[in-house]
Amino acid sequence: MPGRDLLTAIVAGYEVGTRIGNAATTALFLNGFHPQGTSGSFTAAATAGRLLGLDAGRMQHALGIAGSMAAGLMAAQEGAMVKRLHAGRAAESGLRAAQLAARGFTGITDILEAPYGGFLSALSRTPIPAKLTAGFGETWEVLNTGFKMYPSVTSIHSALDALRHIMATERLAAADIERIEVGCGHMTYVHTAWPYRPAGVTAAQMNIFYGLAVTALHGEATAAYYAEDYLEDPAILGFIPRIAVAEDPELEAKGAAFRHACRMLVHTRGGGSFRHEVLNRRGSPENPVSAAEVEAKFRANVAACLPGRETDRVVALVAGFEALDSTEELTTILGVAWQV
């Protein structure tokens, strides 16, 4: 398959899935549903449907099937392994939906707008359907997508950025810090500011107290500090009581676009106080990172599972992805269980 064809299908998936998520609004999340597992099914169905060459009617049925298989509950964030399942299950559901539609299986034709039992009415309850088509063909949602520069929930990234900035600017070490006060919006608060307890990697990744404690102690919050060996680290657990998180009414009033924003105040044992505000996390469309930074993150992530030569080749293939006559070499490299 040519790279351009696969890239087109991926863009179609981004466009469909993100627009559905936008229409559902943050209400879907606050109702307890995991967006990755729910709207992710539509993303996969649109991508697979494009690759299978579905016509408009069959694509409609593919989405109608995928919507019935969308699932994922946010209670999984506090330790259950099942949160890892949500993304894979969404991909599986979308692919199966497209394959079924290709064979004539029918889905709910008004899956999004159905007033009773439709995706938006059931999971969101207060959707904004106009967002499904707002700026369609002019605003491309794939260009509004950011990168996660920390291996943790996006909602805490602004806080991690703020703490790293204060510590670097003021040349602070963890021992200098008396107290960290974090102000955030409602979504970030309910999503991440629950009392931390060692309950697996997922719980650590989803918790703002753990992420800030790791950052204070080690200067960064890389994947290494989310390994099992660190989850009960006495130093991390001992630092957490120095952190306080509260909802900030002014940030909340800024609306959904600033749901990950942070205002931070760090008090030092020497009597100093330092403030910093991060409205847009590093890696967001509003605060973008360079291609070199994204590549560096990729290399760090695959260092333990992909040999250096193959890593270099993947980087080269992706750099020229649109011009590839075939993606077979790339998928072959990524499909091998390499020994590093």
Secondary structure by P-SEA (a helix, b strand, c coil): ccaaaaaaaaaaaaaaaaaaaaaaccccccccccccccaaaaaaaaaaaaaacccaaaaaaaaaaaaaabbbbcccccccccccaaaaaaaaaaaaaaaaaaaccccccccccccccccccccccccccccccccccccccccccccccccccccaaaaaaaaaaaaaaaccccccccbbbbbbcaaaaaacccccccccaaaaaacaaaaaaaaaaccccccccccccccccaaaaaacccbbbbbbcccccccccccccbbbbbbcccbbbbbbbbccccccccccccaaaaaaaaaaaacccccaaaaaaaaaaaaaccccccaaaaaaaaaccccc
